Amino acid sequence: MNVVKFRNYIMAPIAVLFFFSLVSLVTWLAGENFLTIINYIYIGIFASLGMVLYAKLPKRKKNRGRKISMYAIGGLLFLVMGVLGRIDGQIEGFFFYILAGITAGTVSHYLVAKIIGPVFLNRGWCGWGCWTIMILDVFPYKRSDGRLPEKFGWIRYLHFAMSFGLVLLLWFGFDYGISNQKWDIAGMYWFLGGNIVYYGIGIGLVLLLKDNRAFCKYVCPVSVIIKSSSVFSLLRIKGKSSLCDHCNACTATCPMNIRIPDYIVAGQRVVSTECVMCLTCINTCPTGALEASFGFDLGGKELLQPKSTLPVSIKNSI
């Protein structure tokens, strides 16, 4: 890979490393325990390392960089936070801890990775650290032929509302609290039980729709929070319209089915809140027109590829 091509990637790992270094510094100044500080340093190092490896490795080996990041971050959080730490890292756990006034563990994770993080790093968590996608992405359907109709995207909002409603019902209706000693083991049960449900639904959708990211697109309740923050993201994909030859290779390989050239032609960065900053489009672009960039523009304009509308020649070429 030449130097110019590598520059198209480099802003993403730099932004990740800077953000988590800043989080570690703030955490240290706030007097948090040493393990928490190490945790954020660890995440920053492996997320940025995964991005650099993805940029530098040969085409057929690039996904090894993503796997290293996913398993190092998602696997660590799954085992250390959920299983060994007995902390519910699912969205229900986030709601429970908020109601209890407990800010450590799940709440700090959501605050850093899923509320503040997307403002700096877009949906980088979804692209490089999610323990759900860590498992779903072992299936061979990394590229789908488009999105289901828009109404299916509302399932995740219903899922979000149902999760929140369940927590409120248990908390206020059945006096379910988390202040007693039993919460430790209960947290692990909630976490493991929630993941069994998520993996079951996710794998079912992967096989039904032939799409590894189907759960992320239509069902994941956490994406409701992340999409809201990523409207203001500073890190986005940028394109040079003078280099774009409108081949649509980036759209054909985008796991979230974003119509990337439409943004480039309009002189915009990719402001879709569906972008997970996976950097696949940069890798795919044959003219080097795309790059990761840092700036400010309000997001939320969604230009997505409907199912079965990609040209046959494009689908056959990937």
N, C-alpha and C positions, 0 to 999 in steps of 0.2 A: 504494500500500500504506500502511495506517495505521500509526501508531507502535506500537500494541499488537501487531499482527501481526509487525512487524519484530523486536520484542523476543523473539518466540518462536524466532528464528533466532540471535540475536546471541551467545549463549554459545559456540557452535561456533567462529566465527572468532576470538573473544577467546582461547579455550583454545588454538587452533592458534598464534596469534601469540605468546602467552606461552610456550608450550612450546618453540618454535624459537628464541625470544629467549634462553631459559634454556640451551638446548643450545649456542647460539653463545657465550654467556658462559663456560660450562664449557669449551668447546673452546678459547677464547682463553686462559683461565687455565691450561689444560693444555699450552699452548705449541704447539698445532697450527699448521699453515701458514695463511696469510691466505686462500687460495682455499677451504679447507675451511670456514672461518668464514663467508665470503661465501656459500658454497653453502647452508648452513643458513638464513641470513637470507633468501636468495632463495626457498627452499622455503616458509618461513613466510609471507612476504609474498604469494606467488602463491596459496597454499592458502587463506589467509584472505580475500584479494581475491576469489577465485572464489566463496567462500561468501557474501560480502557482495553481490556482483553477482547471484548466484542469488536472494538474498532480495529485492533491490530491483528487478530487471528485471521487465517485464510477463510474464504467464504464458507466452505463446508464445515468449518470448525467454530464459527462465530458463536453459535448458541452455547458453547461450553462456557463462555464468559458469563452469559446470563444464568446458566445453571449453577455456576460457582456462587454468584451473588444470591440467587434464590434460596439455595440450600444452606448457605452460610448464615443468611439473615432469617429467612422463614423457618428453617429447621431449628435454629438456636431459640427463637422466640417461642416456637411450638413446644419444645422440650423444656427449656429453662423457665419460661413464664407460665405456660399452661400445665405441664405435667409435673415437673419438679417443684416449681413455685406455687402450684395449686391456685393460680390466679386466672379468673375468667377473662380472656382476651377478646371474647366475642362482643358484639355490639350490646347484647343484654347486660354483660358485665359492666360495660361502660356506663349504661344507664343506672344500674344498681349502685355503683360507686359514687356517681354524681349525687344521687339521692341521699347516700350515706355521708356525703361530705368528705370522702376519701380521695385525695388527689394523686397518690402514688400509683405505681403499677399501670393498670389499664388506662386510667385517665391521662397520665403523663404520656403514655404511648400514643393514644389517640390525638392528644394535643400536638405532639411533635410530628408524628408521621401522617396524620390524616386531617388535621385542621390548619395548623400553621405551615407544615411542610409543603402542601400543594401550592401555597402562595409563592414559595421560592422554587420548588422543584416540579411543579405540575403534578401529574399523577405518577410520579416516579415510584411510589410504593407499589402501585399495581403492576408496574413493569419489571421491578427488580427485587421486591421483598415479600410479596404476598404469599402466605403459607397455603392458601387455597389454590392459587394458580400454580404454585410450586408442584402440586400433585397433578392438577388437570393438564398441565402443559407437557406431561409425558406422553400424551396421546398424539397421534400423527396429524391432527387436523388444525395446524397452526394458521391456515389461511382459509377463510370461508368465502362463499360467493356473494356475500352481502348481508344486510340486516333484515330482520323481520319488520313488518309494519310498525310505525311509531308507537301504536297503542301497547305493544308488548313491553316497551321500555318502562311503562308505569308499574309493572309488577314489582320492581325493586322499591318503589315508593310505598306500595301496599305492604311489602315485606317489612320495611322500616317502621311503618305505622303499627303493624301487628306486633313486632318485637317490643316497641315502646309501650304499646297497650298491655302486653303480657306483664311487663315489669311493673307498670302502674297498678294493674289488677292484683298482683301478688303482694306488692308493697302496701297498698292502701286497703285492699279488700280482704287480704288474708294475713295481714300483719307480718309479712315475710321480711326479716331483717338480715343484715350481714355483719352485725357487730359482735356476734358470739363466736366462740372458738370453732364451732362446726363449719364456719364459712370456708375455712381453708380447704377441706376436702370437698365441700359443696362447690367451690369455685372450679376445682378440677373436673367435677362431674358435669357442670354446666359447659365448660370449655370443650371437653371431649364429646359430650352429647351434641352440642351445637355443630362441631366439626363433622361428626358422623352424618348429620342431616345435610350440611352444606356439601360435603363430598358426594353424598348419595345423589342429591339433586344435580350437582355440577356434572358428575360422570354421566348421569342419565341424559342431560342436555347435550353433552359432548357427542354422545353416540347417536342421539336423535337428530341433531342439527349438523353433525360433522363439523363442529366448531369448538375448539378448546376454550374460547373466550365467551361462550354463550352465557355462562353463569354471571360473568362480569357485566355483560351487556344488558341482561334482562332481569336478573334476580338479586344480585348482591346488595344488601341494605347499606353497607359501608360506603358504597359508591355515591350514595345520596349526599353524605357529608363531604367526601372528597371532591365531587363535582362542584359543590357550592364554593369551596375554597379555590379550586383551580380556575374559576372565572377570573381571578385576579393574578394568575400565575405570571411570574417574571421569566421563567424558562419555557421556551416554546420552540417549535420547528419553524424555521424561516427558509424561504426559497428565493432564488434569483430567477425572475421571469425570463430574463434574456437567455438563460441556459436551459430552461424547461422546454422540451420538445413535445410535451403533451402525450407521452407514450402510455401514461396511466399505470406504469409498473408499480409506482408507490402505493396507489390505491388498491391494486390487485394483491399486494403483499401485506398491506396494513391489517393487523389482526383485529382492529376495531372498525374497519371498513370506512375510513374517513376519506372523503374526496379531496385529497391534498392539493392537486393542481388547481382546483377552483379557488382556493385561498391565494395561491401564488399568483394566478392571473389577475386577481382582484387587488394585488399589491398588499396583501395581509399576511401576517404570520398565521400558523394553524391554531386558531383560537377555539377550536372544538374542545369541550370538556370531556370528550370521550378519549382524547389522546392520552396514552399511558407512558409516553416518552421511552418507548422500547427501542428507538433508533433504527428500526427495520427499514423505514423509508429512506433514510440516508444511505444505508447499505445497498438498497435496491436501485436507487437512481443512477442510471447509466451515464449521465452528464455531470454528476456532482453538483446539481443545482440546489440541494437541500443541506441545511446545517442546523445544529442546535444553537440557539441564540438567547441572549439575556436582554430584556427590555420591558416596557410596560404597554399593554393594550388590553382593553376589557374583553374577556372571552364570553363564550356562551352561544356564538353563532354556529349551529350544527349543520354541517353539510355531509351527509352520510350516504353510502352506496346501498340502495335497495337490493334485495336478493335477485340473482339471476339477470342482472343488467350489464355485467362486464362483457366486453367482446370476447368471443370464443378464442380468438387468437391470443389474447392476453392470458386467459385462464389456462390455455394449453402450454403457454411458455413458462409457467411457474410450476 
